[in-house]
Amino acid sequence: MAERKIPLRKCIGCGEMKDKRELVRIVRNKEGEISVDLVGKKPGRGAYICKDVACLEKAQKAKRLERAFSSKIEPEIYDTMRRELVE
């Protein structure tokens, strides 16, 4: 039996390629709302980040999420994501 290929995704914080299941998906839907997708099934544009607050800080500082979603992200959204990553 052939080995299954492990899907890899790049963390927008640290830039490392990691197993998709080790990362958290952040989604922007059609209405422009940004949320954390812990299941990985929400519809919309997705970006991946490590389950580490330091990676979120790097992504926020370099505005990588804003670039990935081509939209302005409010500080409250980063606070919400920070809380969800800590849980």
PyMOL Python script that loads the backbone (N, CA, C, O; Angstrom):
from pymol import cmd

cmd.read_pdbstr("""\
ATOM      1  N   MET A   1       0.836  -1.188   0.000  1.00  0.00           N
ATOM      2  CA  MET A   1       0.000   0.000   0.000  1.00  0.00           C
ATOM      3  C   MET A   1       0.877   1.246   0.000  1.00  0.00           C
ATOM      4  O   MET A   1       1.862   1.315   0.734  1.00  0.00           O
ATOM      5  N   ALA A   2       0.523   2.221  -0.814  1.00  0.00           N
ATOM      6  CA  ALA A   2       1.319   3.448  -0.919  1.00  0.00           C
ATOM      7  C   ALA A   2       1.120   4.331   0.314  1.00  0.00           C
ATOM      8  O   ALA A   2       0.038   4.382   0.900  1.00  0.00           O
ATOM      9  N   GLU A   3       2.188   5.018   0.684  1.00  0.00           N
ATOM     10  CA  GLU A   3       2.096   5.932   1.822  1.00  0.00           C
ATOM     11  C   GLU A   3       1.314   7.165   1.417  1.00  0.00           C
ATOM     12  O   GLU A   3       1.460   7.671   0.304  1.00  0.00           O
ATOM     13  N   ARG A   4       0.476   7.649   2.338  1.00  0.00           N
ATOM     14  CA  ARG A   4      -0.305   8.847   2.046  1.00  0.00           C
ATOM     15  C   ARG A   4       0.585  10.071   2.159  1.00  0.00           C
ATOM     16  O   ARG A   4       1.445  10.160   3.035  1.00  0.00           O
ATOM     17  N   LYS A   5       0.360  11.006   1.257  1.00  0.00           N
ATOM     18  CA  LYS A   5       1.131  12.242   1.261  1.00  0.00           C
ATOM     19  C   LYS A   5       0.609  13.152   2.364  1.00  0.00           C
ATOM     20  O   LYS A   5      -0.599  13.351   2.488  1.00  0.00           O
ATOM     21  N   ILE A   6       1.510  13.703   3.159  1.00  0.00           N
ATOM     22  CA  ILE A   6       1.116  14.599   4.240  1.00  0.00           C
ATOM     23  C   ILE A   6       1.024  16.017   3.672  1.00  0.00           C
ATOM     24  O   ILE A   6       2.009  16.543   3.153  1.00  0.00           O
ATOM     25  N   PRO A   7      -0.168  16.641   3.770  1.00  0.00           N
ATOM     26  CA  PRO A   7      -0.289  18.009   3.248  1.00  0.00           C
ATOM     27  C   PRO A   7       0.511  18.993   4.101  1.00  0.00           C
ATOM     28  O   PRO A   7       0.382  19.014   5.325  1.00  0.00           O
ATOM     29  N   LEU A   8       1.337  19.807   3.442  1.00  0.00           N
ATOM     30  CA  LEU A   8       2.134  20.809   4.141  1.00  0.00           C
ATOM     31  C   LEU A   8       1.595  22.198   3.837  1.00  0.00           C
ATOM     32  O   LEU A   8       1.092  22.460   2.745  1.00  0.00           O
ATOM     33  N   ARG A   9       1.707  23.077   4.817  1.00  0.00           N
ATOM     34  CA  ARG A   9       1.327  24.472   4.644  1.00  0.00           C
ATOM     35  C   ARG A   9       2.408  25.339   5.267  1.00  0.00           C
ATOM     36  O   ARG A   9       3.129  24.902   6.164  1.00  0.00           O
ATOM     37  N   LYS A  10       2.513  26.573   4.786  1.00  0.00           N
ATOM     38  CA  LYS A  10       3.529  27.494   5.290  1.00  0.00           C
ATOM     39  C   LYS A  10       2.914  28.419   6.332  1.00  0.00           C
ATOM     40  O   LYS A  10       1.875  29.034   6.094  1.00  0.00           O
ATOM     41  N   CYS A  11       3.561  28.510   7.484  1.00  0.00           N
ATOM     42  CA  CYS A  11       3.109  29.407   8.538  1.00  0.00           C
ATOM     43  C   CYS A  11       3.427  30.839   8.107  1.00  0.00           C
ATOM     44  O   CYS A  11       4.552  31.131   7.703  1.00  0.00           O
ATOM     45  N   ILE A  12       2.435  31.735   8.194  1.00  0.00           N
ATOM     46  CA  ILE A  12       2.685  33.116   7.780  1.00  0.00           C
ATOM     47  C   ILE A  12       3.461  33.901   8.833  1.00  0.00           C
ATOM     48  O   ILE A  12       3.899  35.023   8.578  1.00  0.00           O
ATOM     49  N   GLY A  13       3.630  33.314  10.014  1.00  0.00           N
ATOM     50  CA  GLY A  13       4.408  33.965  11.067  1.00  0.00           C
ATOM     51  C   GLY A  13       5.888  33.699  10.917  1.00  0.00           C
ATOM     52  O   GLY A  13       6.680  34.622  10.725  1.00  0.00           O
ATOM     53  N   CYS A  14       6.269  32.400  11.006  1.00  0.00           N
ATOM     54  CA  CYS A  14       7.693  32.049  10.976  1.00  0.00           C
ATOM     55  C   CYS A  14       8.180  31.641   9.588  1.00  0.00           C
ATOM     56  O   CYS A  14       9.386  31.589   9.349  1.00  0.00           O
ATOM     57  N   GLY A  15       7.251  31.351   8.664  1.00  0.00           N
ATOM     58  CA  GLY A  15       7.629  30.995   7.298  1.00  0.00           C
ATOM     59  C   GLY A  15       8.054  29.551   7.122  1.00  0.00           C
ATOM     60  O   GLY A  15       8.557  29.184   6.060  1.00  0.00           O
ATOM     61  N   GLU A  16       7.862  28.720   8.146  1.00  0.00           N
ATOM     62  CA  GLU A  16       8.256  27.306   8.057  1.00  0.00           C
ATOM     63  C   GLU A  16       7.137  26.471   7.455  1.00  0.00           C
ATOM     64  O   GLU A  16       5.955  26.721   7.695  1.00  0.00           O
ATOM     65  N   MET A  17       7.533  25.466   6.660  1.00  0.00           N
ATOM     66  CA  MET A  17       6.569  24.512   6.115  1.00  0.00           C
ATOM     67  C   MET A  17       6.315  23.462   7.195  1.00  0.00           C
ATOM     68  O   MET A  17       7.254  22.865   7.722  1.00  0.00           O
ATOM     69  N   LYS A  18       5.045  23.240   7.520  1.00  0.00           N
ATOM     70  CA  LYS A  18       4.694  22.273   8.555  1.00  0.00           C
ATOM     71  C   LYS A  18       3.496  21.463   8.119  1.00  0.00           C
ATOM     72  O   LYS A  18       2.789  21.824   7.178  1.00  0.00           O
ATOM     73  N   ASP A  19       3.276  20.358   8.818  1.00  0.00           N
ATOM     74  CA  ASP A  19       2.109  19.525   8.594  1.00  0.00           C
ATOM     75  C   ASP A  19       0.853  20.376   8.812  1.00  0.00           C
ATOM     76  O   ASP A  19       0.745  21.099   9.802  1.00  0.00           O
ATOM     77  N   LYS A  20      -0.077  20.278   7.885  1.00  0.00           N
ATOM     78  CA  LYS A  20      -1.308  21.080   7.931  1.00  0.00           C
ATOM     79  C   LYS A  20      -2.033  20.943   9.271  1.00  0.00           C
ATOM     80  O   LYS A  20      -2.623  21.905   9.762  1.00  0.00           O
ATOM     81  N   ARG A  21      -1.987  19.734   9.867  1.00  0.00           N
ATOM     82  CA  ARG A  21      -2.696  19.498  11.126  1.00  0.00           C
ATOM     83  C   ARG A  21      -2.038  20.178  12.325  1.00  0.00           C
ATOM     84  O   ARG A  21      -2.675  20.331  13.367  1.00  0.00           O
ATOM     85  N   GLU A  22      -0.772  20.587  12.197  1.00  0.00           N
ATOM     86  CA  GLU A  22      -0.082  21.276  13.287  1.00  0.00           C
ATOM     87  C   GLU A  22      -0.405  22.774  13.300  1.00  0.00           C
ATOM     88  O   GLU A  22      -0.113  23.468  14.274  1.00  0.00           O
ATOM     89  N   LEU A  23      -1.004  23.263  12.220  1.00  0.00           N
ATOM     90  CA  LEU A  23      -1.256  24.692  12.076  1.00  0.00           C
ATOM     91  C   LEU A  23      -2.729  25.031  12.293  1.00  0.00           C
ATOM     92  O   LEU A  23      -3.598  24.161  12.232  1.00  0.00           O
ATOM     93  N   VAL A  24      -2.989  26.308  12.546  1.00  0.00           N
ATOM     94  CA  VAL A  24      -4.354  26.809  12.699  1.00  0.00           C
ATOM     95  C   VAL A  24      -4.673  27.625  11.449  1.00  0.00           C
ATOM     96  O   VAL A  24      -3.846  28.409  10.985  1.00  0.00           O
ATOM     97  N   ARG A  25      -5.876  27.436  10.908  1.00  0.00           N
ATOM     98  CA  ARG A  25      -6.289  28.160   9.707  1.00  0.00           C
ATOM     99  C   ARG A  25      -7.034  29.419  10.109  1.00  0.00           C
ATOM    100  O   ARG A  25      -7.901  29.392  10.982  1.00  0.00           O
ATOM    101  N   ILE A  26      -6.690  30.514   9.466  1.00  0.00           N
ATOM    102  CA  ILE A  26      -7.380  31.779   9.669  1.00  0.00           C
ATOM    103  C   ILE A  26      -8.104  32.084   8.364  1.00  0.00           C
ATOM    104  O   ILE A  26      -7.508  32.002   7.290  1.00  0.00           O
ATOM    105  N   VAL A  27      -9.381  32.434   8.448  1.00  0.00           N
ATOM    106  CA  VAL A  27     -10.227  32.542   7.261  1.00  0.00           C
ATOM    107  C   VAL A  27     -10.848  33.928   7.129  1.00  0.00           C
ATOM    108  O   VAL A  27     -11.260  34.546   8.111  1.00  0.00           O
ATOM    109  N   ARG A  28     -10.903  34.403   5.867  1.00  0.00           N
ATOM    110  CA  ARG A  28     -11.688  35.608   5.548  1.00  0.00           C
ATOM    111  C   ARG A  28     -12.816  35.149   4.636  1.00  0.00           C
ATOM    112  O   ARG A  28     -12.572  34.614   3.555  1.00  0.00           O
ATOM    113  N   ASN A  29     -14.055  35.360   5.077  1.00  0.00           N
ATOM    114  CA  ASN A  29     -15.195  34.923   4.263  1.00  0.00           C
ATOM    115  C   ASN A  29     -15.588  36.004   3.254  1.00  0.00           C
ATOM    116  O   ASN A  29     -14.943  37.050   3.174  1.00  0.00           O
ATOM    117  N   LYS A  30     -16.646  35.747   2.490  1.00  0.00           N
ATOM    118  CA  LYS A  30     -17.077  36.688   1.446  1.00  0.00           C
ATOM    119  C   LYS A  30     -17.487  38.041   1.995  1.00  0.00           C
ATOM    120  O   LYS A  30     -17.369  39.055   1.306  1.00  0.00           O
ATOM    121  N   GLU A  31     -17.969  38.065   3.234  1.00  0.00           N
ATOM    122  CA  GLU A  31     -18.384  39.327   3.864  1.00  0.00           C
ATOM    123  C   GLU A  31     -17.186  40.106   4.397  1.00  0.00           C
ATOM    124  O   GLU A  31     -17.332  41.245   4.840  1.00  0.00           O
ATOM    125  N   GLY A  32     -15.999  39.494   4.354  1.00  0.00           N
ATOM    126  CA  GLY A  32     -14.793  40.165   4.826  1.00  0.00           C
ATOM    127  C   GLY A  32     -14.500  39.934   6.300  1.00  0.00           C
ATOM    128  O   GLY A  32     -13.566  40.523   6.844  1.00  0.00           O
ATOM    129  N   GLU A  33     -15.293  39.077   6.957  1.00  0.00           N
ATOM    130  CA  GLU A  33     -15.071  38.771   8.366  1.00  0.00           C
ATOM    131  C   GLU A  33     -13.908  37.797   8.499  1.00  0.00           C
ATOM    132  O   GLU A  33     -13.808  36.825   7.751  1.00  0.00           O
ATOM    133  N   ILE A  34     -13.036  38.069   9.455  1.00  0.00           N
ATOM    134  CA  ILE A  34     -11.873  37.217   9.666  1.00  0.00           C
ATOM    135  C   ILE A  34     -12.056  36.459  10.969  1.00  0.00           C
ATOM    136  O   ILE A  34     -12.382  37.045  12.001  1.00  0.00           O
ATOM    137  N   SER A  35     -11.842  35.133  10.911  1.00  0.00           N
ATOM    138  CA  SER A  35     -12.022  34.307  12.100  1.00  0.00           C
ATOM    139  C   SER A  35     -11.025  33.165  12.108  1.00  0.00           C
ATOM    140  O   SER A  35     -10.408  32.852  11.090  1.00  0.00           O
ATOM    141  N   VAL A  36     -10.875  32.545  13.275  1.00  0.00           N
ATOM    142  CA  VAL A  36      -9.996  31.388  13.415  1.00  0.00           C
ATOM    143  C   VAL A  36     -10.825  30.147  13.104  1.00  0.00           C
ATOM    144  O   VAL A  36     -11.914  29.961  13.647  1.00  0.00           O
ATOM    145  N   ASP A  37     -10.296  29.303  12.223  1.00  0.00           N
ATOM    146  CA  ASP A  37     -10.984  28.084  11.813  1.00  0.00           C
ATOM    147  C   ASP A  37     -10.228  26.899  12.398  1.00  0.00           C
ATOM    148  O   ASP A  37      -9.259  26.422  11.808  1.00  0.00           O
ATOM    149  N   LEU A  38     -10.672  26.426  13.558  1.00  0.00           N
ATOM    150  CA  LEU A  38      -9.979  25.327  14.226  1.00  0.00           C
ATOM    151  C   LEU A  38     -10.231  23.983  13.556  1.00  0.00           C
ATOM    152  O   LEU A  38      -9.421  23.065  13.688  1.00  0.00           O
ATOM    153  N   VAL A  39     -11.357  23.857  12.832  1.00  0.00           N
ATOM    154  CA  VAL A  39     -11.700  22.606  12.162  1.00  0.00           C
ATOM    155  C   VAL A  39     -11.067  22.517  10.777  1.00  0.00           C
ATOM    156  O   VAL A  39     -10.776  21.423  10.294  1.00  0.00           O
ATOM    157  N   GLY A  40     -10.853  23.664  10.139  1.00  0.00           N
ATOM    158  CA  GLY A  40     -10.259  23.673   8.799  1.00  0.00           C
ATOM    159  C   GLY A  40     -11.261  23.491   7.687  1.00  0.00           C
ATOM    160  O   GLY A  40     -10.883  23.141   6.569  1.00  0.00           O
ATOM    161  N   LYS A  41     -12.541  23.722   7.966  1.00  0.00           N
ATOM    162  CA  LYS A  41     -13.582  23.478   6.969  1.00  0.00           C
ATOM    163  C   LYS A  41     -14.387  24.725   6.586  1.00  0.00           C
ATOM    164  O   LYS A  41     -15.232  24.657   5.693  1.00  0.00           O
ATOM    165  N   LYS A  42     -14.141  25.851   7.240  1.00  0.00           N
ATOM    166  CA  LYS A  42     -14.922  27.056   6.927  1.00  0.00           C
ATOM    167  C   LYS A  42     -14.661  27.516   5.499  1.00  0.00           C
ATOM    168  O   LYS A  42     -13.531  27.426   5.020  1.00  0.00           O
ATOM    169  N   PRO A  43     -15.694  28.010   4.810  1.00  0.00           N
ATOM    170  CA  PRO A  43     -15.486  28.511   3.453  1.00  0.00           C
ATOM    171  C   PRO A  43     -14.790  29.870   3.468  1.00  0.00           C
ATOM    172  O   PRO A  43     -14.994  30.668   4.383  1.00  0.00           O
ATOM    173  N   GLY A  44     -13.983  30.124   2.468  1.00  0.00           N
ATOM    174  CA  GLY A  44     -13.312  31.412   2.347  1.00  0.00           C
ATOM    175  C   GLY A  44     -11.822  31.269   2.135  1.00  0.00           C
ATOM    176  O   GLY A  44     -11.285  30.162   2.078  1.00  0.00           O
ATOM    177  N   ARG A  45     -11.165  32.409   2.020  1.00  0.00           N
ATOM    178  CA  ARG A  45      -9.716  32.451   1.806  1.00  0.00           C
ATOM    179  C   ARG A  45      -9.025  32.119   3.112  1.00  0.00           C
ATOM    180  O   ARG A  45      -9.371  32.675   4.154  1.00  0.00           O
ATOM    181  N   GLY A  46      -8.055  31.223   3.071  1.00  0.00           N
ATOM    182  CA  GLY A  46      -7.388  30.798   4.289  1.00  0.00           C
ATOM    183  C   GLY A  46      -5.908  31.094   4.304  1.00  0.00           C
ATOM    184  O   GLY A  46      -5.254  31.149   3.263  1.00  0.00           O
ATOM    185  N   ALA A  47      -5.388  31.285   5.508  1.00  0.00           N
ATOM    186  CA  ALA A  47      -3.954  31.425   5.739  1.00  0.00           C
ATOM    187  C   ALA A  47      -3.652  30.595   6.979  1.00  0.00           C
ATOM    188  O   ALA A  47      -4.505  30.455   7.855  1.00  0.00           O
ATOM    189  N   TYR A  48      -2.464  30.053   7.058  1.00  0.00           N
ATOM    190  CA  TYR A  48      -2.121  29.170   8.159  1.00  0.00           C
ATOM    191  C   TYR A  48      -1.086  29.796   9.074  1.00  0.00           C
ATOM    192  O   TYR A  48      -0.211  30.542   8.632  1.00  0.00           O
ATOM    193  N   ILE A  49      -1.201  29.477  10.367  1.00  0.00           N
ATOM    194  CA  ILE A  49      -0.268  30.003  11.361  1.00  0.00           C
ATOM    195  C   ILE A  49      -0.041  28.936  12.436  1.00  0.00           C
ATOM    196  O   ILE A  49      -0.938  28.147  12.732  1.00  0.00           O
ATOM    197  N   CYS A  50       1.163  28.918  13.020  1.00  0.00           N
ATOM    198  CA  CYS A  50       1.476  27.977  14.100  1.00  0.00           C
ATOM    199  C   CYS A  50       0.585  28.259  15.303  1.00  0.00           C
ATOM    200  O   CYS A  50       0.055  29.359  15.463  1.00  0.00           O
ATOM    201  N   LYS A  51       0.431  27.240  16.147  1.00  0.00           N
ATOM    202  CA  LYS A  51      -0.358  27.420  17.378  1.00  0.00           C
ATOM    203  C   LYS A  51       0.510  28.087  18.428  1.00  0.00           C
ATOM    204  O   LYS A  51       0.594  27.628  19.568  1.00  0.00           O
ATOM    205  N   ASP A  52       1.156  29.178  18.032  1.00  0.00           N
ATOM    206  CA  ASP A  52       2.115  29.873  18.886  1.00  0.00           C
ATOM    207  C   ASP A  52       1.851  31.374  18.777  1.00  0.00           C
ATOM    208  O   ASP A  52       1.791  31.926  17.678  1.00  0.00           O
ATOM    209  N   VAL A  53       1.696  32.023  19.924  1.00  0.00           N
ATOM    210  CA  VAL A  53       1.394  33.452  19.926  1.00  0.00           C
ATOM    211  C   VAL A  53       2.547  34.253  19.310  1.00  0.00           C
ATOM    212  O   VAL A  53       2.312  35.304  18.712  1.00  0.00           O
ATOM    213  N   ALA A  54       3.792  33.771  19.447  1.00  0.00           N
ATOM    214  CA  ALA A  54       4.954  34.471  18.879  1.00  0.00           C
ATOM    215  C   ALA A  54       4.832  34.572  17.357  1.00  0.00           C
ATOM    216  O   ALA A  54       5.193  35.598  16.780  1.00  0.00           O
ATOM    217  N   CYS A  55       4.330  33.529  16.704  1.00  0.00           N
ATOM    218  CA  CYS A  55       4.136  33.564  15.244  1.00  0.00           C
ATOM    219  C   CYS A  55       3.058  34.572  14.867  1.00  0.00           C
ATOM    220  O   CYS A  55       3.174  35.266  13.856  1.00  0.00           O
ATOM    221  N   LEU A  56       2.004  34.652  15.685  1.00  0.00           N
ATOM    222  CA  LEU A  56       0.948  35.635  15.430  1.00  0.00           C
ATOM    223  C   LEU A  56       1.503  37.045  15.562  1.00  0.00           C
ATOM    224  O   LEU A  56       1.158  37.927  14.776  1.00  0.00           O
ATOM    225  N   GLU A  57       2.365  37.262  16.559  1.00  0.00           N
ATOM    226  CA  GLU A  57       2.991  38.581  16.757  1.00  0.00           C
ATOM    227  C   GLU A  57       3.832  38.965  15.531  1.00  0.00           C
ATOM    228  O   GLU A  57       3.769  40.098  15.054  1.00  0.00           O
ATOM    229  N   LYS A  58       4.627  37.996  15.026  1.00  0.00           N
ATOM    230  CA  LYS A  58       5.456  38.265  13.838  1.00  0.00           C
ATOM    231  C   LYS A  58       4.583  38.612  12.639  1.00  0.00           C
ATOM    232  O   LYS A  58       4.871  39.552  11.897  1.00  0.00           O
ATOM    233  N   ALA A  59       3.514  37.843  12.460  1.00  0.00           N
ATOM    234  CA  ALA A  59       2.607  38.073  11.328  1.00  0.00           C
ATOM    235  C   ALA A  59       1.945  39.437  11.439  1.00  0.00           C
ATOM    236  O   ALA A  59       1.764  40.123  10.434  1.00  0.00           O
ATOM    237  N   GLN A  60       1.580  39.838  12.661  1.00  0.00           N
ATOM    238  CA  GLN A  60       0.936  41.135  12.868  1.00  0.00           C
ATOM    239  C   GLN A  60       1.920  42.268  12.600  1.00  0.00           C
ATOM    240  O   GLN A  60       1.576  43.255  11.950  1.00  0.00           O
ATOM    241  N   LYS A  61       3.145  42.123  13.103  1.00  0.00           N
ATOM    242  CA  LYS A  61       4.157  43.170  12.946  1.00  0.00           C
ATOM    243  C   LYS A  61       4.492  43.408  11.473  1.00  0.00           C
ATOM    244  O   LYS A  61       4.642  44.552  11.044  1.00  0.00           O
ATOM    245  N   ALA A  62       4.609  42.325  10.701  1.00  0.00           N
ATOM    246  CA  ALA A  62       4.962  42.440   9.283  1.00  0.00           C
ATOM    247  C   ALA A  62       3.735  42.591   8.376  1.00  0.00           C
ATOM    248  O   ALA A  62       3.860  42.631   7.152  1.00  0.00           O
ATOM    249  N   LYS A  63       2.541  42.675   8.996  1.00  0.00           N
ATOM    250  CA  LYS A  63       1.274  42.813   8.259  1.00  0.00           C
ATOM    251  C   LYS A  63       1.066  41.691   7.232  1.00  0.00           C
ATOM    252  O   LYS A  63       0.529  41.923   6.149  1.00  0.00           O
ATOM    253  N   ARG A  64       1.498  40.478   7.585  1.00  0.00           N
ATOM    254  CA  ARG A  64       1.383  39.356   6.644  1.00  0.00           C
ATOM    255  C   ARG A  64      -0.053  38.898   6.437  1.00  0.00           C
ATOM    256  O   ARG A  64      -0.429  38.507   5.332  1.00  0.00           O
ATOM    257  N   LEU A  65      -0.855  38.944   7.496  1.00  0.00           N
ATOM    258  CA  LEU A  65      -2.269  38.564   7.336  1.00  0.00           C
ATOM    259  C   LEU A  65      -2.995  39.569   6.445  1.00  0.00           C
ATOM    260  O   LEU A  65      -3.824  39.195   5.614  1.00  0.00           O
ATOM    261  N   GLU A  66      -2.676  40.837   6.627  1.00  0.00           N
ATOM    262  CA  GLU A  66      -3.311  41.867   5.794  1.00  0.00           C
ATOM    263  C   GLU A  66      -2.953  41.660   4.327  1.00  0.00           C
ATOM    264  O   GLU A  66      -3.790  41.856   3.445  1.00  0.00           O
ATOM    265  N   ARG A  67      -1.711  41.262   4.068  1.00  0.00           N
ATOM    266  CA  ARG A  67      -1.284  41.004   2.698  1.00  0.00           C
ATOM    267  C   ARG A  67      -1.961  39.752   2.146  1.00  0.00           C
ATOM    268  O   ARG A  67      -2.387  39.729   0.991  1.00  0.00           O
ATOM    269  N   ALA A  68      -2.059  38.716   2.971  1.00  0.00           N
ATOM    270  CA  ALA A  68      -2.673  37.455   2.530  1.00  0.00           C
ATOM    271  C   ALA A  68      -4.150  37.645   2.178  1.00  0.00           C
ATOM    272  O   ALA A  68      -4.648  37.040   1.228  1.00  0.00           O
ATOM    273  N   PHE A  69      -4.845  38.485   2.945  1.00  0.00           N
ATOM    274  CA  PHE A  69      -6.273  38.694   2.714  1.00  0.00           C
ATOM    275  C   PHE A  69      -6.579  39.973   1.946  1.00  0.00           C
ATOM    276  O   PHE A  69      -7.746  40.269   1.690  1.00  0.00           O
ATOM    277  N   SER A  70      -5.566  40.731   1.578  1.00  0.00           N
ATOM    278  CA  SER A  70      -5.699  42.044   0.914  1.00  0.00           C
ATOM    279  C   SER A  70      -6.790  42.905   1.546  1.00  0.00           C
ATOM    280  O   SER A  70      -7.640  43.466   0.855  1.00  0.00           O
ATOM    281  N   SER A  71      -6.746  42.994   2.872  1.00  0.00           N
ATOM    282  CA  SER A  71      -7.675  43.866   3.577  1.00  0.00           C
ATOM    283  C   SER A  71      -7.095  44.282   4.919  1.00  0.00           C
ATOM    284  O   SER A  71      -6.230  43.606   5.476  1.00  0.00           O
ATOM    285  N   LYS A  72      -7.584  45.407   5.428  1.00  0.00           N
ATOM    286  CA  LYS A  72      -7.127  45.923   6.717  1.00  0.00           C
ATOM    287  C   LYS A  72      -7.687  45.037   7.826  1.00  0.00           C
ATOM    288  O   LYS A  72      -8.853  44.645   7.786  1.00  0.00           O
ATOM    289  N   ILE A  73      -6.850  44.724   8.818  1.00  0.00           N
ATOM    290  CA  ILE A  73      -7.288  43.902   9.943  1.00  0.00           C
ATOM    291  C   ILE A  73      -7.214  44.734  11.220  1.00  0.00           C
ATOM    292  O   ILE A  73      -6.165  45.280  11.563  1.00  0.00           O
ATOM    293  N   GLU A  74      -8.337  44.819  11.909  1.00  0.00           N
ATOM    294  CA  GLU A  74      -8.423  45.612  13.133  1.00  0.00           C
ATOM    295  C   GLU A  74      -7.672  44.935  14.284  1.00  0.00           C
ATOM    296  O   GLU A  74      -7.592  43.707  14.330  1.00  0.00           O
ATOM    297  N   PRO A  75      -7.122  45.723  15.209  1.00  0.00           N
ATOM    298  CA  PRO A  75      -6.399  45.151  16.368  1.00  0.00           C
ATOM    299  C   PRO A  75      -7.266  44.211  17.209  1.00  0.00           C
ATOM    300  O   PRO A  75      -6.747  43.269  17.807  1.00  0.00           O
ATOM    301  N   GLU A  76      -8.580  44.452  17.262  1.00  0.00           N
ATOM    302  CA  GLU A  76      -9.474  43.582  18.041  1.00  0.00           C
ATOM    303  C   GLU A  76      -9.463  42.155  17.493  1.00  0.00           C
ATOM    304  O   GLU A  76      -9.558  41.191  18.253  1.00  0.00           O
ATOM    305  N   ILE A  77      -9.347  42.028  16.174  1.00  0.00           N
ATOM    306  CA  ILE A  77      -9.327  40.705  15.554  1.00  0.00           C
ATOM    307  C   ILE A  77      -8.071  39.958  15.984  1.00  0.00           C
ATOM    308  O   ILE A  77      -8.124  38.762  16.267  1.00  0.00           O
ATOM    309  N   TYR A  78      -6.923  40.670  16.034  1.00  0.00           N
ATOM    310  CA  TYR A  78      -5.688  40.047  16.507  1.00  0.00           C
ATOM    311  C   TYR A  78      -5.830  39.612  17.966  1.00  0.00           C
ATOM    312  O   TYR A  78      -5.337  38.550  18.346  1.00  0.00           O
ATOM    313  N   ASP A  79      -6.508  40.436  18.793  1.00  0.00           N
ATOM    314  CA  ASP A  79      -6.719  40.086  20.198  1.00  0.00           C
ATOM    315  C   ASP A  79      -7.552  38.815  20.325  1.00  0.00           C
ATOM    316  O   ASP A  79      -7.247  37.942  21.137  1.00  0.00           O
ATOM    317  N   THR A  80      -8.609  38.720  19.512  1.00  0.00           N
ATOM    318  CA  THR A  80      -9.463  37.532  19.515  1.00  0.00           C
ATOM    319  C   THR A  80      -8.670  36.303  19.114  1.00  0.00           C
ATOM    320  O   THR A  80      -8.795  35.252  19.743  1.00  0.00           O
ATOM    321  N   MET A  81      -7.844  36.423  18.063  1.00  0.00           N
ATOM    322  CA  MET A  81      -7.029  35.296  17.604  1.00  0.00           C
ATOM    323  C   MET A  81      -6.042  34.880  18.682  1.00  0.00           C
ATOM    324  O   MET A  81      -5.826  33.688  18.902  1.00  0.00           O
ATOM    325  N   ARG A  82      -5.436  35.862  19.359  1.00  0.00           N
ATOM    326  CA  ARG A  82      -4.492  35.587  20.423  1.00  0.00           C
ATOM    327  C   ARG A  82      -5.148  34.753  21.531  1.00  0.00           C
ATOM    328  O   ARG A  82      -4.572  33.779  22.017  1.00  0.00           O
ATOM    329  N   ARG A  83      -6.372  35.159  21.921  1.00  0.00           N
ATOM    330  CA  ARG A  83      -7.116  34.424  22.967  1.00  0.00           C
ATOM    331  C   ARG A  83      -7.401  33.002  22.521  1.00  0.00           C
ATOM    332  O   ARG A  83      -7.253  32.067  23.309  1.00  0.00           O
ATOM    333  N   GLU A  84      -7.812  32.821  21.260  1.00  0.00           N
ATOM    334  CA  GLU A  84      -8.148  31.485  20.762  1.00  0.00           C
ATOM    335  C   GLU A  84      -6.917  30.586  20.642  1.00  0.00           C
ATOM    336  O   GLU A  84      -7.017  29.374  20.832  1.00  0.00           O
ATOM    337  N   LEU A  85      -5.748  31.174  20.326  1.00  0.00           N
ATOM    338  CA  LEU A  85      -4.525  30.373  20.232  1.00  0.00           C
ATOM    339  C   LEU A  85      -4.052  29.915  21.608  1.00  0.00           C
ATOM    340  O   LEU A  85      -3.461  28.843  21.735  1.00  0.00           O
ATOM    341  N   VAL A  86      -4.305  30.713  22.628  1.00  0.00           N
ATOM    342  CA  VAL A  86      -3.872  30.366  23.983  1.00  0.00           C
ATOM    343  C   VAL A  86      -4.696  29.202  24.542  1.00  0.00           C
ATOM    344  O   VAL A  86      -4.177  28.377  25.295  1.00  0.00           O
ATOM    345  N   GLU A  87      -5.975  29.138  24.173  1.00  0.00           N
ATOM    346  CA  GLU A  87      -6.875  28.083  24.692  1.00  0.00           C
ATOM    347  C   GLU A  87      -6.429  26.700  24.286  1.00  0.00           C
ATOM    348  O   GLU A  87      -7.075  25.714  24.640  1.00  0.00           O
TER     349      GLU A  87
END
""", "prot")
cmd.dss("prot")
cmd.show_as("cartoon", "prot")
cmd.util.cbc("prot")
cmd.orient("prot")
